[in-house]
Structures are given as structure tokens and as C-alpha cells.
Amino acid sequence: MKKILFFGEPATLAHVARPAVLASGLDKSRFEVEFATGPDFENVARDLGLCVRRLDAIGTRRYLAAVAGGRVVFPYEVLEGYVREDLQHIEAFKPDVIVGDFRLSLAVSARLARVPYVLISNAYWSPFSSTRIEIPAHPATRVLGARLANALFRPISGLILGHHAAPMNRLLRAHGMSPLGPDLRKVFTEADVTLFADVPELAPTQPSAPQDRYRYVGPVVWSPKVPLPSHLSTRRLDGLPLVYVSLGSSGDRSVVSTVVKALTAHADAEVVVAGQPVEGLDSSDRIHFVSLAPGDVLARLSRVVVCNGGSPGCHQALLEGTPVLGIPTNLDQLLNMQGIVSTGVGLSARSDSITSARISKCIDALLQDSSYANAARRMQSIFAARKPVEVLESVLLECDGSRFTS
């Protein structure tokens, strides 16, 4: 039996939920699993029946604040502390393989411990991806507009991303390892094997990408196992089209009010909003606020899903064949939305330039133009053919640590 130690960096829900879903699906007769994460989302892992180890992580609030301010998320001192803690957990459990999601320090600590390291990431972060780097929502984009800000940003984007990659390069050098250079995509995807929680039809990479190093596993989606609110479980299927709004743990909450008010004014839709009620709006026959929602069920019932543009919300919708309106704020969300828009399965409206008119126009298009729903159903079929846990199990069985024997 192989011992597998998972690390889920609690920067956002996705980086804990993805590895937790995969860990809980492994064959218990072949794999002994423990799961290390911080307190923010550890209930997800516990609810899936995993044995949880507590990590001392920066946490989601500090992470989101750094992203919003354009600051380095993981300074060198944080990464060095992470390495020390990683090694403590590795020494205590003595795993045969380590699996991590956004725990950047594992690129060093796993190798110091001479344990094979498998990373879960997204294909649009691959050095072999052709996605365009865009400036995230920032005070400059609100003043100048995204188009002008991007024109000014792109010539210096390499320097800016190199600044964010610098702490990891310093960490590698400090431990006698070769730095990765200024490409942040290499920092985010560095491992012995990198698994992309995507499909190539939505997030392609260049044919030159080494197939033994980078592998697609398909979408890995989590949804809380809670019942559908009674007023929704009894709604008429021939009633108004349902729009599900869920901006997730890393969406810009400041735009929720704009989105909900625009949808409320839309005469041809019923709206379900995951999260706290918006000031000045109460639940009614056409708008429902739910604190905790079964996202997969609501995506299945809806004609449109409005999310933060990140891969978890988009993948959840597309697994149910439902088109997406993404409202991206950070770079990860902007990169993901490039594939959503180019494949015709959804539309994008940046959070820093959102207006009620823009929301209404997008919703009208997604409800009235059948090409979006047709494209979403085609993507649903592509998603359904993927077996993420089976791919992971195959990779774990291949990892034998032979690269560390010399």
C-alpha cells in the first residue's frame, strides 16, 4: 500500500477542494492518505472523510488582500517557513508520494525529502499555454480602463511577473537548486508531474509540452452536500429561466450588488444567489439568497451560471451543460475566461468595468442565443469522458522515487 500525503494551500476554496476530492476518491485498498491544510477550508477535507493535518498557512484573507493589492503573495520568509513545516509533516507521515495544490514550497521540500511530487494546477498556467497575460482588476484599470491599462502593462508584464517569481527563485537557490527564472508560469507548475484539472479542448497547450511531465486529468469539482432549498425543489420547470449567481471564495464581493440588482430588473429570469443578502434587496418570488447551496444541482437547474470566472465555478456549470457569465477579477480568472469565451461556452465581463447594462446584455445573449447552450452541452460531453481519480491513481503507481536513488 502506498502512502500519499496531500497538501492543499488554503488560499482559496479551490486549492483545498480539488485535492480533497481526489484524495477521497483514491482506492483505499491501495493508498493510505493524509491531508494537510490550514483552518480556512479544512472542513471540506474532514467532511470527505480525510485524516487532516493542520498547516500554518497565510490563509485566504491575507492571500486575497495581497492579490487585490498587486503584492507578492508568498514572500521568501513565508516560503522558507513553509519548507520547514512541510518537512515536519513529511517526516512524520513518511509518504511514498506527495500531491500538492498551490503549495509552492513543495517544489523544494519534496525534493529535500527525496519524495516524488505531483502538482495539481490549471493548463492555462502552463509555460506551454498560449493564453495572454492580462492586467488584473487594479486601481489603474478603474481609472484608465482595462484596454488602455493592458496596453501599458503588456510591455512590462515580464518584469512584473518576474518580481512575483523572485521569492521562489531565491528559495531554490538557498537550498542548492536551480532557479526557474522570471516566468511565473514555471513557478506555478513546477513538480515532477503536473496534473491539469482541465481538458485540452478548453485550455490547450502546445504539442511540444512533454506528455510524461504534464497530463490532463479533467475537471475536479466539489459541491457541498446540502439539500436544495424547499422553495426551489418545488419550482415549476416551465417557469421563468433560472440564473444561479455564485462568486465563490475569490470573487469580488463589491460587484455582487451590481450583478444582483441588474438580474432583479431583468423581467425574464428568476435568480438564486449563493451568499449573504444584498443590502436593499430581500428574498422574493424571483430572487432567493441561500447561505450554502448545492452548486451542482443549481447549475443543472439553471439556464445561466454567473460566477467569478475561475475554473471551479465554470467547470461546475459546464459539467451540467450550462453556459457561463464570468466576472473575473484576478489573473487566474482572466486566464481561465479566455478559454470560456473562445470556445463559445460563455461570456466575460471584467469586475472593474461592470455595469448593470453590461450584465443585462450578457444575460440576454446567453438566454436567447442557443449557440451558448449548445456549446456548453458539447463541453459537458467532453468533460464526462474524463476520469480524474483514475489518472491520478495511475500517476501515483508510476512514481517510485527512482530519480532520488543516485
Residue, then its C-alpha position, 0 to 999 in steps of 0.5 A: m500500500k502506498k502512502i500519499l500525503f496531500f497538501g492543499e494551500p488554503a488560499t482559496l476554496a479551490h486549492v483545498a477542494r480539488p485535492a480533497v476530492l481526489a484524495s477521497g476518491l483514491d482506492k483505499s485498498r491501495f493508498e493510505v492518505e493524509f491531508a494537510t491544510g490550514p483552518d480556512f477550508e479544512n472542513v471540506a477535507r474532514d467532511l470527505g472523510l480525510c485524516v487532516r493535518r493542520l498547516d500554518a498557512i497565510g490563509t485566504r484573507r491575507y492571500l486575497a488582500a495581497v492579490a487585490g493589492g498587486r503584492v507578492v503573495f508568498p514572500y521568501e520568509v513565508l516560503e522558507g517557513y513553509v519548507r520547514e513545516d512541510l518537512q515536519h509533516i513529511e517526516a512524520f507521515k513518511p509518504d511514498v508520494i506527495v500531491g500538492d495544490f498551490r503549495l509552492s514550497l513543495a517544489v523544494s521540500a519534496r525534493l529535500a525529502r527525496v519524495p516524488y511530487v505531483l502538482i495539481s494546477n490549471a493548463y492555462w498556467s502552463p509555460f506551454s499555454s498560449t493564453r495572454i497575460e492580462i492586467p488584473a482588476h487594479p486601481a489603474t484599470r478603474v481609472l484608465g480602463a482595462r484596454l488602455a491599462n493592458a496596453l501599458f502593462r503588456p510591455i512590462s508584464g515580464l518584469i512584473l511577473g518576474h518580481h512575483a517569481a523572485p521569492m521562489n527563485r531565491l528559495l531554490r537557490a538557498h537550498g542548492m537548486s536551480p532557479l526557474g527564472p522570471d516566468l511565473r508560469k514555471v513557478f506555478t507548475e513546477a513538480d515532477v508531474t503536473l496534473f491539469a484539472d482541465v481538458p485540452e479542448l478548453a485550455p490547450t497547450q502546445p504539442s511540444a509540452p512533454q506528455d510524461r511531465y504534464r497530463y490532463v486529468g479533467p475537471v475536479v469539482w466539489s459541491p457541498k452536500v446540502p439539500l436544495p432549498s424547499h422553495l426551489s425543489t418545488r419550482r415549476l420547470d416551465g417557469l421563468p429561466l433560472v440564473y444561479v449567481s455564485l462568486g465563490s471564495s475569490g470573487d469580488r464581493s463589491v460587484v455582487s450588488t451590481v450583478v444582483k440588482a441588474l438580474t432583479a430588473h431583468a423581467d425574464a429570469e428568476v435568480v438564486v444567489a449563493g451568499q449573504p443578502v444584498e443590502g436593499l434587496d430581500s428574498s422574493d418570488r424571483i430572487h432567493f439568497v441561500s447561505l450554502a447551496p448545492g452548486d451542482v444541482l443549481a447549475r443543472l437547474s439553471r439556464v445561466v451560471v454567473c460566477n467569478g470566472g475561475s475554473p471551479g465555478c465554470h467547470q461546475a456549470l459546464l459539467e451540467g451543460t450550462p453556459v457561463l457569465g464570468i466576472p473575473t477579477n484576478l489573473d487566474q480568472l482572466l486566464n481561465m475566461q479566455g478559454i470560456v469565451s473562445t470556445g463559445v461556452g460563455l461570456s466575460a465581463r471584467s469586475d472593474s468595468i461592470t455595469s448593470a447594462r453590461i450584465s443585462k446584455c450578457i444575460d440576454a445573449l446567453l438566454q436567447d442565443s442557443s449557440y451558448a447552450n449548445a456549446a456548453r452541452r458539447m463541453q459537458s460531453i467532453f468533460a464526462a469522458r474524463k476520469p480524474v481519480e483514475v489518472l491520478e491513481s495511475v500517476l501515483l503507481e508510476c512514481d517510485g522515487s527512482r530519480f532520488t536513488s543516485 
